Amino acid sequence: MFANREECMAALLESVVGDVCDELAAAGLVGLSWRERMRRGLATILAFLDREPALARVCVVQTARGGQGVLERREEILSRLAAAVDEGRSASARGGQCPPLTAEGLVGAGFSIVYTRLLRGESEPLAGLLGELMGMIALPYLGAAAARREQTSSAPAPAPARASAPAGGAGRVSTGSARALRDPLEDIPMRLTYRTARVLDAIAEQPGVSNREAGERAGILDQGQISKLLARLERLTLIENGSDGHAKGEPNAWTLTAVGQGVAQSIRGHARHEGERRVA
């Protein structure tokens, strides 16, 4: 499925990032204060790494020895984390005195701590770092007293598990809903990620999109990343190119194949079911 180890590692990193983003989206961060968002978000990330130790080692440790593309994607992820931490500058008057570089330093330090634990193969769960890491993050923005409180606070309750209700009672899942809960890519040798779903949805909404247009609609601005993802989807016969492309210097024109349309419909059905479940 992959031309080389580098391409495989990049795809794995994207898959893991998509999974973590999904868990963060389900963690109930919207509407929380900056401190609460940081604590619950960090707890979610550490819990994921504890549940997936092999993936954690690959994405945190092995990517440090990846090629240029993997390293650039790694830096993008750290930059996104730093941007979230940097919101602490508006959390208090004290925070407003911190330069933007503070967030980069905190993310770098926290990442280094997690990296070292994984590199050593220590048995202690990473979730045990939550208090100390939160104390470190809170200190420059909220002060010493807040940092001490974070060090001794209990971990936030995990988000409710995504499981269907038992049959025969209130909240029973219908046959159609049960089908929607199936993995849309269960019959295809590819793991579904948030970005994959966004790209397929973008092509479904506007058949004939170019690489650039598909990337913009899916939130993937790196042309190298979107090109690799589109090429992979084409190899899996989920999309097809209706343009002569580079042979004539024309942009690609992507459309969904019959298989791709089925996958896109399944993804949408899954999303509708999740929305209905959360409302209920």
QUIHU-V308350 format. One record per residue. N is the residue number from 1. RES is the residue in one letter. PSI is psi in whole degrees, 0 to 359 (999 if undefined). OMEGA is omega as a letter, one per 30 degrees, with the letter a starting at -180 (none if undefined). BURIAL is + if it has 16 or more other ideal C-beta (glycine too) atoms within 10 Angstrom, else -. Layout:
N,RES,PSI,OMEGA,BURIAL
N,RES,PSI,OMEGA,BURIAL
This chain:
1,M,341,a,-
2,F,146,a,-
3,A,330,a,-
4,N,178,a,-
5,R,322,a,-
6,E,315,a,-
7,E,322,l,+
8,C,315,a,-
9,M,321,l,+
10,A,318,l,+
11,A,320,l,+
12,L,317,l,+
13,L,316,l,+
14,E,319,a,+
15,S,315,a,+
16,V,317,l,+
17,V,319,l,+
18,G,318,l,+
19,D,315,a,+
20,V,319,l,+
21,C,321,l,-
22,D,318,a,+
23,E,323,l,+
24,L,322,l,+
25,A,330,a,-
26,A,359,a,+
27,A,357,l,+
28,G,44,a,+
29,L,336,a,+
30,V,132,l,-
31,G,352,l,-
32,L,160,l,-
33,S,165,a,-
34,W,314,a,+
35,R,317,a,+
36,E,323,l,-
37,R,317,a,+
38,M,315,a,+
39,R,312,a,+
40,R,320,l,+
41,G,316,l,+
42,L,319,l,+
43,A,321,l,+
44,T,316,a,+
45,I,314,a,+
46,L,321,l,+
47,A,320,l,+
48,F,314,a,+
49,L,325,l,+
50,D,323,a,-
51,R,333,a,-
52,E,68,a,-
53,P,324,a,-
54,A,315,l,-
55,L,323,l,+
56,A,316,a,+
57,R,319,l,+
58,V,310,a,+
59,C,331,a,+
60,V,318,a,+
61,V,305,a,+
62,Q,329,a,-
63,T,340,l,+
64,A,339,l,-
65,R,18,l,-
66,G,177,l,+
67,G,187,a,-
68,Q,316,a,-
69,G,316,l,+
70,V,317,a,+
71,L,321,l,-
72,E,318,l,-
73,R,322,l,+
74,R,317,l,+
75,E,325,l,-
76,E,318,a,-
77,I,315,l,+
78,L,324,l,-
79,S,322,l,-
80,R,320,l,-
81,L,319,l,+
82,A,323,l,+
83,A,322,l,-
84,A,318,l,+
85,V,323,a,+
86,D,342,l,+
87,E,346,l,-
88,G,342,l,+
89,R,338,l,+
90,S,6,a,-
91,A,340,a,+
92,S,168,l,+
93,A,324,l,-
94,R,320,a,-
95,G,328,a,+
96,G,344,l,-
97,Q,352,a,-
98,C,137,l,+
99,P,160,l,-
100,P,331,a,-
101,L,338,l,-
102,T,313,a,+
103,A,318,l,+
104,E,319,l,+
105,G,319,a,-
106,L,317,l,+
107,V,318,l,+
108,G,318,a,-
109,A,315,l,-
110,G,317,l,+
111,F,321,l,+
112,S,322,l,-
113,I,313,l,-
114,V,318,l,+
115,Y,313,a,-
116,T,318,l,-
117,R,316,a,+
118,L,322,a,+
119,L,321,a,-
120,R,344,a,-
121,G,34,a,-
122,E,145,a,-
123,S,340,a,-
124,E,133,a,-
125,P,144,l,-
126,L,334,l,+
127,A,336,l,+
128,G,347,l,-
129,L,353,a,+
130,L,310,a,+
131,G,313,a,+
132,E,318,l,-
133,L,319,l,+
134,M,324,l,+
135,G,319,l,+
136,M,319,a,+
137,I,319,a,+
138,A,330,a,+
139,L,305,a,+
140,P,334,a,+
141,Y,326,a,+
142,L,350,l,+
143,G,172,a,-
144,A,321,a,-
145,A,316,l,-
146,A,323,l,+
147,A,319,l,+
148,R,322,l,-
149,R,320,l,-
150,E,324,a,+
151,Q,333,a,+
152,T,358,a,-
153,S,149,l,-
154,S,158,l,-
155,A,144,l,+
156,P,153,l,+
157,A,140,l,-
158,P,155,l,-
159,A,148,l,+
160,P,142,l,-
161,A,146,l,-
162,R,85,a,-
163,A,149,l,-
164,S,155,l,-
165,A,155,l,-
166,P,148,a,-
167,A,147,l,-
168,G,1,a,-
169,G,191,l,-
170,A,139,l,-
171,G,13,l,-
172,R,139,a,-
173,V,129,l,+
174,S,167,l,-
175,T,318,l,-
176,G,320,l,-
177,S,323,l,+
178,A,320,l,-
179,R,323,a,-
180,A,334,a,+
181,L,346,l,+
182,R,149,l,-
183,D,120,a,-
184,P,340,a,+
185,L,23,a,+
186,E,335,a,-
187,D,7,a,-
188,I,136,a,+
189,P,64,a,-
190,M,140,l,+
191,R,131,a,-
192,L,130,l,+
193,T,167,l,+
194,Y,318,a,+
195,R,321,l,+
196,T,314,a,+
197,A,320,a,+
198,R,320,a,+
199,V,314,l,+
200,L,319,l,+
201,D,322,l,+
202,A,318,l,+
203,I,325,l,+
204,A,321,a,+
205,E,328,a,-
206,Q,81,l,-
207,P,141,l,-
208,G,10,a,-
209,V,151,l,+
210,S,176,l,+
211,N,312,a,+
212,R,314,a,-
213,E,319,l,+
214,A,319,l,+
215,G,317,a,+
216,E,317,a,-
217,R,328,a,+
218,A,356,a,+
219,G,24,l,-
220,I,102,a,+
221,L,340,l,-
222,D,116,a,-
223,Q,330,l,-
224,G,318,a,-
225,Q,314,a,+
226,I,325,l,+
227,S,318,l,+
228,K,319,a,+
229,L,318,l,+
230,L,320,l,+
231,A,323,l,+
232,R,317,l,+
233,L,326,l,+
234,E,319,l,+
235,R,330,l,-
236,L,6,l,+
237,T,32,l,-
238,L,333,l,+
239,I,162,l,+
240,E,154,a,-
241,N,118,a,+
242,G,6,a,-
243,S,156,l,-
244,D,350,l,-
245,G,227,a,-
246,H,342,a,-
247,A,326,l,-
248,K,10,l,-
249,G,15,a,-
250,E,153,l,-
251,P,154,l,-
252,N,155,l,+
253,A,95,a,+
254,W,137,l,+
255,T,159,l,+
256,L,141,l,+
257,T,178,l,-
258,A,321,l,-
259,V,317,l,-
260,G,322,l,+
261,Q,320,l,+
262,G,319,l,-
263,V,315,l,+
264,A,318,l,+
265,Q,321,l,-
266,S,320,l,+
267,I,316,l,+
268,R,321,l,+
269,G,320,l,+
270,H,316,a,+
271,A,319,l,-
272,R,318,a,-
273,H,318,l,+
274,E,320,l,-
275,G,317,l,-
276,E,321,a,-
277,R,319,a,-
278,R,323,l,-
279,V,317,a,-
280,A,999,none,-
